[in-house]
Amino acid sequence: MSDKNIKILIIEDDAVSAAAERSYLEQEDFQVEVAADGTEGLRRGLSGEFQLILLDLTLPGMDGFSICRRLRERTDIPIMMVTARQEEADQIRGLSLGADDYMVKPCSPGLLTARVKAHLARYERLTGVRGEREELLSGEIRLDTRARRVYVGAREVELKNREYELLLFLMVNADMIFDRETLYEKVWGMDAMGNSATVAVHINRLREKLEQDPANPRYIETVWGAGYRFRGPT
């Protein structure tokens, strides 16, 4: 799919910010539309016509956190939060609700477009056909790479895109230790500086869904001072 066929929705009530983001992206040949109201943004985001969403947090009608949560119930397309709110608690909350990225305004045109392209490319690869092993097994965890389905015993576990990608990478590289920066680069495909919370949030979400006792994980271990490791079959 060429950039000219990709449609991006900006949900942003600040006209100046929206116009700047739109200009950056249209220079890269993306089709861009803007919704200035949260309720309208959610409606259009659920229409199925967009491949990526840039989402502000402070909006009339419905806030960005609520929009992200509702979108994630229906779609797995990339959602990038672009906001002036820079508190770590907001970043962690946004990522926990399923956002793929969190950028603080003002952000450079080059960085914004680079991250948009990286998320689109990764999503396209994620939803395409893989040439990997059809099944990965470790203990009770079974990952079906063809169907993109994960099971713990007989129970199927629903994972979001990034959760699935992170688990897949860790299982393929079982028993190897990776620090946060390396995991971010490998799974998100971008410079990890300033985004270390992203990895920790997703690791915690995976543990909650996969581990019998998330506080004492059997599969996804923390190696203090070094990073994380997935325990392979023994």
C-alpha contacts under 8 A as a table, 3 or more apart, distances in Angstrom:
res1	aa1	res2	aa2	distance
1	M	5	N	6.39
1	M	6	I	7.31
2	S	5	N	5.52
2	S	6	I	6.88
3	D	6	I	5.17
3	D	28	E	7.24
3	D	29	D	5.63
3	D	30	F	5.19
3	D	31	Q	7.92
4	K	7	K	7.98
4	K	29	D	5.12
4	K	30	F	5.18
4	K	31	Q	6.36
5	N	30	F	7.10
5	N	31	Q	7.08
6	I	30	F	5.67
6	I	31	Q	6.02
6	I	50	F	7.25
6	I	51	Q	6.22
7	K	30	F	6.19
7	K	31	Q	4.63
7	K	32	V	5.71
7	K	33	E	7.65
7	K	49	E	7.06
7	K	50	F	4.86
7	K	51	Q	5.70
7	K	52	L	7.09
8	I	30	F	7.03
8	I	31	Q	6.16
8	I	32	V	4.86
8	I	33	E	6.45
8	I	50	F	5.47
8	I	51	Q	5.99
8	I	52	L	5.03
8	I	53	I	5.72
8	I	54	L	7.54
9	L	32	V	5.91
9	L	33	E	5.07
9	L	34	V	5.81
9	L	35	A	7.37
9	L	45	G	7.11
9	L	50	F	6.37
9	L	52	L	6.50
9	L	53	I	4.82
9	L	54	L	6.24
10	I	18	A	6.89
10	I	21	E	7.97
10	I	22	R	7.67
10	I	32	V	7.30
10	I	33	E	6.20
10	I	34	V	4.71
10	I	35	A	6.20
10	I	53	I	5.89
10	I	54	L	4.72
10	I	55	L	6.16
11	I	18	A	7.99
11	I	34	V	5.90
11	I	35	A	4.81
11	I	36	A	5.89
11	I	37	D	7.10
11	I	38	G	6.92
11	I	41	G	5.53
11	I	53	I	7.41
11	I	54	L	6.14
11	I	55	L	4.96
11	I	56	D	6.08
12	E	15	A	7.41
12	E	17	S	7.44
12	E	18	A	5.83
12	E	34	V	7.04
12	E	35	A	6.29
12	E	36	A	5.06
12	E	37	D	7.21
12	E	55	L	6.53
12	E	56	D	5.35
12	E	59	L	6.98
13	D	18	A	7.35
13	D	35	A	7.38
13	D	36	A	4.13
13	D	37	D	6.22
13	D	56	D	7.92
13	D	59	L	6.06
13	D	60	P	7.43
14	D	17	S	5.47
14	D	18	A	6.11
14	D	36	A	7.42
15	A	18	A	5.10
15	A	19	A	5.98
15	A	36	A	7.87
16	V	19	A	5.21
16	V	20	A	6.23
17	S	20	A	5.18
17	S	21	E	6.19
18	A	21	E	5.24
18	A	22	R	5.99
18	A	34	V	7.03
19	A	22	R	5.07
19	A	23	S	6.05
20	A	23	S	5.13
20	A	24	Y	6.28
21	E	24	Y	5.20
21	E	25	L	6.33
21	E	109	P	7.63
22	R	25	L	5.29
22	R	26	E	6.00
22	R	32	V	6.17
22	R	33	E	7.68
22	R	34	V	7.95
23	S	26	E	5.19
23	S	27	Q	6.19
24	Y	27	Q	5.44
24	Y	28	E	7.00
24	Y	109	P	5.88
24	Y	113	T	7.05
25	L	28	E	5.19
25	L	29	D	6.75
25	L	30	F	5.68
25	L	31	Q	7.81
25	L	32	V	7.21
25	L	113	T	6.43
26	E	29	D	4.86
26	E	30	F	5.03
26	E	31	Q	6.35
26	E	32	V	6.72
27	Q	30	F	7.45
28	E	113	T	7.85
35	A	38	G	7.50
35	A	40	E	6.36
35	A	41	G	5.12
35	A	44	R	7.98
36	A	40	E	7.58
36	A	41	G	7.13
36	A	59	L	7.67
36	A	60	P	7.94
37	D	40	E	5.33
37	D	41	G	5.91
37	D	59	L	6.21
37	D	60	P	5.39
37	D	61	G	6.00
37	D	62	M	7.50
38	G	41	G	4.90
38	G	42	L	6.19
38	G	59	L	5.50
38	G	60	P	5.69
38	G	61	G	5.02
38	G	62	M	4.50
38	G	63	D	6.21
38	G	64	G	7.12
38	G	67	I	7.13
39	T	42	L	5.26
39	T	43	R	6.38
39	T	60	P	7.87
39	T	61	G	5.32
39	T	62	M	5.56
40	E	43	R	5.09
40	E	44	R	6.21
41	G	44	R	5.23
41	G	45	G	5.85
41	G	67	I	7.98
42	L	45	G	4.93
42	L	46	L	6.18
42	L	67	I	5.85
42	L	70	R	7.75
42	L	71	L	7.12
43	R	46	L	5.39
43	R	47	S	6.55
44	R	47	S	5.07
44	R	48	G	7.94
45	G	48	G	6.87
45	G	49	E	7.81
45	G	50	F	6.89
45	G	53	I	7.32
45	G	71	L	7.15
46	L	71	L	6.63
46	L	74	R	7.27
46	L	75	T	7.45
47	S	50	F	7.59
48	G	51	Q	7.96
50	F	53	I	7.30
51	Q	77	I	5.98
51	Q	78	P	7.24
51	Q	120	L	7.54
52	L	77	I	5.79
52	L	78	P	5.03
52	L	79	I	6.05
52	L	80	M	7.86
52	L	116	V	7.92
52	L	120	L	7.24
53	I	77	I	7.75
53	I	78	P	6.46
53	I	79	I	4.91
53	I	80	M	6.19
54	L	79	I	6.11
54	L	80	M	4.89
54	L	81	M	5.83
54	L	82	V	6.30
55	L	64	G	6.39
55	L	79	I	6.99
55	L	80	M	6.01
55	L	81	M	4.64
55	L	82	V	5.73
55	L	83	T	7.65
56	D	59	L	6.94
56	D	64	G	5.77
56	D	81	M	5.79
56	D	82	V	5.27
56	D	83	T	5.08
57	L	63	D	5.55
57	L	64	G	3.88
57	L	65	F	6.37
57	L	81	M	7.24
57	L	82	V	7.69
57	L	83	T	6.12
57	L	85	R	7.89
58	T	63	D	5.48
58	T	64	G	6.30
58	T	83	T	7.95
59	L	62	M	6.05
59	L	63	D	5.14
59	L	64	G	6.73
60	P	63	D	6.95
62	M	66	S	6.61
62	M	67	I	6.79
63	D	66	S	5.57
63	D	67	I	6.40
64	G	67	I	4.95
64	G	68	C	6.06
65	F	68	C	5.17
65	F	69	R	6.28
65	F	93	R	7.91
65	F	94	G	6.37
65	F	97	L	7.30
66	S	69	R	5.17
66	S	70	R	6.23
67	I	70	R	5.20
67	I	71	L	6.04
68	C	71	L	5.09
68	C	72	R	6.09
68	C	79	I	7.60
68	C	94	G	7.78
68	C	97	L	6.52
68	C	98	G	6.93
68	C	99	A	6.80
69	R	72	R	5.27
69	R	73	E	6.61
69	R	97	L	5.58
69	R	98	G	7.09
70	R	73	E	5.32
70	R	74	R	7.11
71	L	74	R	5.47
71	L	75	T	5.81
72	R	75	T	5.30
72	R	76	D	6.24
72	R	97	L	7.68
72	R	98	G	6.40
76	D	160	K	6.98
76	D	161	N	6.52
77	I	123	Y	7.27
78	P	99	A	7.34
78	P	100	D	5.91
78	P	119	H	6.38
78	P	120	L	7.13
78	P	123	Y	7.21
79	I	98	G	7.86
79	I	99	A	5.15
79	I	100	D	5.43
79	I	101	D	6.87
80	M	99	A	6.03
80	M	100	D	5.73
80	M	101	D	4.72
80	M	102	Y	5.85
80	M	103	M	7.40
81	M	94	G	7.50
81	M	99	A	6.74
81	M	100	D	7.97
81	M	101	D	6.09
81	M	102	Y	4.69
81	M	103	M	6.09
82	V	102	Y	6.06
82	V	103	M	4.80
82	V	104	V	5.81
82	V	105	K	6.44
83	T	86	Q	7.62
83	T	102	Y	7.86
83	T	103	M	6.49
83	T	104	V	5.16
83	T	105	K	5.40
84	A	104	V	5.28
84	A	105	K	4.76
84	A	106	P	7.16
85	R	90	D	7.17
85	R	104	V	6.57
85	R	105	K	7.93
86	Q	90	D	7.10
86	Q	91	Q	7.24
86	Q	104	V	5.94
87	E	90	D	5.42
87	E	91	Q	6.61
88	E	91	Q	5.00
88	E	92	I	6.15
89	A	92	I	5.18
89	A	93	R	6.09
90	D	93	R	5.06
90	D	94	G	6.05
91	Q	94	G	5.18
91	Q	95	L	6.20
91	Q	102	Y	6.36
91	Q	197	A	7.97
92	I	95	L	5.23
92	I	96	S	5.97
92	I	197	A	6.71
92	I	198	T	7.29
92	I	201	V	6.96
93	R	96	S	5.01
93	R	97	L	6.25
94	G	97	L	5.23
94	G	98	G	6.72
94	G	99	A	5.69
94	G	102	Y	7.43
95	L	98	G	5.22
95	L	99	A	4.74
95	L	100	D	6.59
95	L	101	D	7.06
95	L	102	Y	7.48
95	L	198	T	6.51
95	L	201	V	7.04
96	S	99	A	7.19
96	S	201	V	6.39
96	S	202	H	7.52
96	S	205	R	7.87
98	G	160	K	7.37
99	A	102	Y	7.30
100	D	119	H	7.94
100	D	162	R	7.32
103	M	107	C	7.17
104	V	107	C	6.38
107	C	111	L	7.02
107	C	112	L	6.67
108	S	111	L	5.36
108	S	112	L	6.21
109	P	112	L	5.21
109	P	113	T	6.15
110	G	113	T	5.40
110	G	114	A	5.99
111	L	114	A	5.04
111	L	115	R	6.13
112	L	115	R	5.35
112	L	116	V	6.21
113	T	116	V	4.97
113	T	117	K	6.14
114	A	117	K	5.23
114	A	118	A	6.15
115	R	118	A	4.96
115	R	119	H	6.10
115	R	190	M	7.13
116	V	119	H	5.32
116	V	120	L	6.21
117	K	120	L	5.11
117	K	121	A	6.02
118	A	121	A	5.16
118	A	122	R	6.08
118	A	188	W	7.81
118	A	189	G	6.50
118	A	190	M	7.10
119	H	122	R	5.17
119	H	123	Y	6.04
119	H	188	W	7.43
119	H	189	G	7.98
120	L	123	Y	5.14
120	L	124	E	6.13
121	A	124	E	5.13
121	A	125	R	6.25
122	R	125	R	5.08
122	R	126	L	5.96
122	R	188	W	7.58
122	R	189	G	7.63
123	Y	126	L	4.90
123	Y	127	T	6.18
124	E	127	T	5.36
124	E	128	G	6.13
125	R	128	G	5.10
125	R	129	V	7.70
126	L	129	V	7.96
126	L	161	N	7.79
126	L	165	E	7.84
129	V	146	R	7.39
130	R	145	T	7.32
130	R	146	R	6.97
132	E	145	T	7.25
133	R	136	L	7.09
133	R	145	T	7.00
134	E	144	D	5.86
134	E	145	T	5.13
134	E	146	R	5.74
135	E	142	R	6.91
135	E	143	L	5.57
135	E	144	D	4.65
135	E	145	T	5.88
135	E	146	R	7.89
136	L	142	R	5.73
136	L	143	L	5.06
136	L	144	D	6.67
136	L	145	T	7.71
136	L	171	M	7.12
136	L	172	V	7.65
137	L	140	E	7.51
137	L	141	I	5.86
137	L	142	R	4.66
137	L	143	L	6.51
137	L	233	P	7.28
138	S	141	I	5.28
138	S	142	R	6.60
138	S	231	R	7.78
138	S	232	G	5.69
138	S	233	P	4.78
139	G	142	R	7.98
139	G	233	P	6.21
140	E	151	Y	7.68
140	E	152	V	5.17
140	E	153	G	4.89
141	I	150	V	7.21
141	I	151	Y	5.66
141	I	152	V	4.62
141	I	153	G	6.47
141	I	210	L	7.67
142	R	150	V	5.78
142	R	151	Y	5.14
142	R	152	V	6.48
142	R	153	G	7.64
143	L	148	R	7.24
143	L	149	R	6.01
143	L	150	V	4.54
143	L	151	Y	6.47
143	L	168	L	7.67
144	D	147	A	5.70
144	D	148	R	5.52
144	D	149	R	5.22
144	D	150	V	6.23
145	T	148	R	4.86
145	T	149	R	6.98
146	R	149	R	8.00
148	R	164	Y	7.78
149	R	156	E	7.30
149	R	157	V	7.54
149	R	158	E	7.56
150	V	156	E	5.83
150	V	157	V	5.52
150	V	158	E	7.11
150	V	159	L	7.66
151	Y	154	A	6.35
151	Y	155	R	5.42
151	Y	156	E	4.25
151	Y	157	V	5.52
152	V	155	R	5.26
152	V	156	E	6.32
152	V	157	V	6.89
152	V	210	L	6.61
153	G	156	E	7.96
157	V	209	K	6.82
157	V	210	L	7.56
159	L	162	R	7.99
159	L	163	E	5.67
159	L	164	Y	5.65
160	K	163	E	5.21
160	K	164	Y	6.10
161	N	164	Y	5.23
161	N	165	E	6.19
162	R	165	E	4.98
162	R	166	L	5.98
162	R	187	V	7.47
162	R	188	W	7.84
162	R	202	H	7.63
163	E	166	L	5.20
163	E	167	L	6.14
163	E	202	H	6.10
163	E	203	I	7.90
163	E	205	R	7.65
163	E	206	L	6.51
164	Y	167	L	5.16
164	Y	168	L	5.99
165	E	168	L	5.08
165	E	169	F	6.15
165	E	187	V	6.30
166	L	169	F	5.23
166	L	170	L	6.22
166	L	183	L	7.74
166	L	187	V	6.00
166	L	202	H	7.90
167	L	170	L	5.14
167	L	171	M	6.03
167	L	206	L	7.66
168	L	171	M	5.20
168	L	172	V	6.05
169	F	172	V	5.26
169	F	173	N	6.18
169	F	187	V	7.33
170	L	173	N	5.08
170	L	174	A	5.69
170	L	229	R	7.09
170	L	230	F	5.63
171	M	174	A	4.81
171	M	230	F	6.27
171	M	232	G	7.10
173	N	176	M	5.86
173	N	230	F	7.69
174	A	229	R	6.95
174	A	230	F	5.07
174	A	231	R	5.77
174	A	232	G	4.91
175	D	229	R	5.70
175	D	230	F	5.50
175	D	231	R	5.15
175	D	232	G	5.76
176	M	229	R	5.69
176	M	230	F	7.16
177	I	223	V	7.51
177	I	226	A	7.09
177	I	227	G	6.14
177	I	228	Y	5.44
177	I	229	R	4.69
177	I	230	F	7.88
178	F	182	T	6.09
178	F	183	L	6.26
178	F	226	A	7.10
178	F	227	G	5.23
178	F	228	Y	5.45
178	F	229	R	6.58
179	D	182	T	5.50
179	D	183	L	6.35
179	D	226	A	5.77
179	D	227	G	3.99
179	D	228	Y	6.31
180	R	183	L	5.16
180	R	184	Y	6.09
180	R	196	S	6.03
180	R	199	V	6.07
180	R	200	A	7.66
180	R	227	G	6.20
180	R	228	Y	7.76
181	E	184	Y	5.15
181	E	185	E	6.20
181	E	191	D	8.00
181	E	192	A	5.33
181	E	193	M	7.43
181	E	196	S	6.70
182	T	185	E	5.10
182	T	186	K	6.08
182	T	192	A	7.85
183	L	186	K	5.13
183	L	187	V	5.85
183	L	188	W	7.81
183	L	199	V	7.13
184	Y	187	V	5.37
184	Y	188	W	5.23
184	Y	189	G	6.77
184	Y	190	M	7.04
184	Y	191	D	7.57
184	Y	192	A	5.56
184	Y	195	N	7.92
184	Y	196	S	7.59
184	Y	198	T	7.80
184	Y	199	V	6.43
185	E	188	W	5.54
185	E	189	G	4.59
185	E	190	M	5.17
185	E	191	D	6.08
185	E	192	A	6.07
186	K	189	G	5.40
186	K	190	M	7.98
192	A	195	N	5.34
192	A	196	S	6.58
193	M	196	S	7.04
195	N	198	T	5.56
195	N	199	V	7.70
196	S	199	V	5.77
196	S	200	A	6.91
197	A	200	A	5.21
197	A	201	V	6.07
198	T	201	V	5.29
198	T	202	H	6.34
199	V	202	H	5.24
199	V	203	I	6.08
200	A	203	I	5.09
200	A	204	N	6.17
201	V	204	N	5.24
201	V	205	R	6.28
202	H	205	R	4.97
202	H	206	L	6.14
203	I	206	L	5.15
203	I	207	R	6.24
203	I	220	I	7.73
204	N	207	R	5.10
204	N	208	E	6.23
204	N	214	P	7.81
205	R	208	E	5.13
205	R	209	K	6.37
206	L	209	K	5.18
206	L	210	L	5.89
206	L	211	E	7.83
207	R	210	L	5.16
207	R	211	E	5.05
207	R	214	P	5.11
207	R	217	P	6.87
207	R	220	I	6.97
208	E	211	E	6.02
208	E	213	D	7.96
208	E	214	P	5.47
210	L	214	P	7.96
211	E	214	P	5.16
211	E	217	P	5.94
211	E	218	R	6.70
211	E	219	Y	7.17
212	Q	217	P	7.60
213	D	216	N	5.42
213	D	217	P	5.99
213	D	218	R	7.90
214	P	217	P	5.10
217	P	220	I	5.93
217	P	221	E	6.12
218	R	221	E	6.95
218	R	231	R	7.52
219	Y	230	F	5.45
219	Y	231	R	5.09
219	Y	232	G	7.71
220	I	228	Y	6.82
220	I	229	R	5.79
220	I	230	F	4.61
220	I	231	R	6.52
221	E	228	Y	5.59
221	E	229	R	5.20
221	E	230	F	6.18
221	E	231	R	7.29
222	T	227	G	5.99
222	T	228	Y	4.65
222	T	229	R	6.55
223	V	226	A	5.44
223	V	227	G	5.22
223	V	228	Y	5.53
223	V	229	R	6.97
224	W	227	G	6.41
